[in-house]
Amino acid sequence: MLRPLVARAFWSLSRWRLSTAPAPDRPTVLVGAPHTSNWDFVLMLGITWRLDMDIRWLGKDSLFVGWRGPLMRALGGIPVDRSNASRVVDEVLERVRSGEVFGLVVTPDGTRSGHTQWKSGFYRIARESGMPVTLGYVDRTTMTTGLGPTLEMTGDVAADMDRIRAFYADKAGARPDRRVEPRLREETREV
């Protein structure tokens, strides 16, 4: 009950404008992109809180050390050991299969620099859990942020990524120089 109030206050004071499609009516893998700044995290929380979405998000395990751990978990965080990427997907799928119901925010362009392609975990989670993918965005050129379309992943990786690329083609991110093109290494083969 506190989250919607905090979100309303945030959006009334923010220089960013919330321009969004309605929240999906079922749990979704929410892609947060382009992920170019730590502020993206704040904006994605603001979006999901304003739309009253029950979400979890994946974060590097170092964010959950010490006093930050309880806070990050209370905000919906799931710590991830990034040295074992395939285990991350398995852990999320285990939660879904055990009956947990939640949306999952993922930043497939990973850390905010040094990558030339997206990580495929979001795609694998969506396909194996049956969850759709909702395209969340930050666009510095228009100072808008929000949710775009919710898409079902078909298993045709190249075609699915073409739809995702088309949506993000004009989105710059808070730090446009750090933007990573939405492309998976697996586009030429099955994920």
Beta strands, then each sheet from edge to edge (+ up, - down):
strand 1: 17-18
strand 2: 29-33
strand 3: 55-60
strand 4: 77-80
strand 5: 103-106
strand 6: 133-139
strand 7: 144-151
sheet 1: 1+ 7+ 6- 2- 5- 3- 4-
end
